[in-house]
Amino acid sequence: MALSGFSLMWLRASLVMIGIDGAHDYHHTLPTISNGVNMIRPVMRCALLVLAVFQGGAPAIAAEPYPSKPIRLIVPFPPGAMTDYVGRLVGEALTKTLNASVVVENRPGASGLIGSDFVRTASPDGYTLGIMTTDATVRMLQRGGSDPVSEFTHVSMLASQPMMLIVNAKSRFQTLNDYVQDAKKNPDSVTYGSNGDGSATHLAMKDFSNRAGIKLVHIPYKGALPALTDVLGGQVDSMPISFQAGGAQLRDGGIRALAVSANARLSGAPTVPTFAEAGYPSFEFRLWYGLVAPKGLPDTLRVQLRDAVQKAFSTPDMNARVTSQAADSIAIPAVDPQAFMQAEVKRWSTLLESAR
């Protein structure tokens, strides 16, 4: 802030009038009263401070360092889910790289909407962060009224995870081709479970059935676990599931994986072909996870958080922990979270429209 030339001259003249020649000597000898107490000094100090401020000479007030208090990291799914696993990796990463206290807080419900809405409406001060997921994004689009791109600050992508199409180990379907041919011969007879109507797994299976030219029967569940239970029990023919959620049953021989939506076979399931190998190279379905903050986060904080996460996720130890869940780390500079989200919203909006 600066004074006009006239205003500055007036201020200096006023100082001179009270015996302070600010234009020449800020330490002019001051008159005192008989008890020796300087009556003018407080006036001088105030005047000098005002003059210094307007002349640009005031010392800058140091900004509060970030972080200076605990950071809340909102995970919109319950403990034990892949989202929770990724969230705790992020909490650990920020604790180490920023020397921060990070509190991971699970706020599950409505397929990720409750936790995501909490982050969306929080103050953009860097002390409330969240894990954005595929399902939460799809649910937000399905609900309407909020934009998963523009109503968040997208800090960094974190990890992505392919899905397996599984059947009971005793199923008549030995291969993906068996599955498709049976569905073609017997339309509306082959069933699949999903995480619920309009969920990412529901829409992905709808996309696959359209590409394969088949009609499947959708059975919605309240989560992957009850759907998996019914696949194991033979009540439903198939379902898409992540290796993190279904890998133990695959290793134990309770289920069979017909294909995996990855670019290459999984190290934990080397006998399972990719969808491309099985004849469907255009089919893509991966669950992803990203770090977000409320809209309006200062860019300096966004960059600080992004760099901290990407630095931690680039270490061999962190990368090994991500890949142990058959996931890939995408917390890298090459993946722009804003562009990634725009592409995902476009894709899932199209799938939602075709499913109506």
Secondary structure, 3 states (H helix, E strand, C coil): CCCCHHHHHHHHHHHHHCCCCCCCCCCCCCCCCCCCCCCCHHHHHHHHHHHHHHCCCCCCCCCCCCCCCCEEEEECCCCCCHHHHHHHHHHHHHHHHHCCCEEEEECCCHHHHHHHHHHHCCCCCCCEEEEEEHHHHHHHHHHCCCCCCCCEEEEEEEEEEEEEEEEECCCCCCCHHHHHHHHHHCCCCCEEEECCCCCHHHHHHHHHHHHHCCCCEEEECCCHHHHHHHHHHCCCCEEEEEHHHHHHHHHHCCEEEEEECCCCCECCECCCCECCCCCCCCCCCEEEEEEEEECCCCHHHHHHHHHHHHHHHCCHHHHHHHHCCCCEECCCCCCCHHHHHHHHHHHHHHHHHHHC
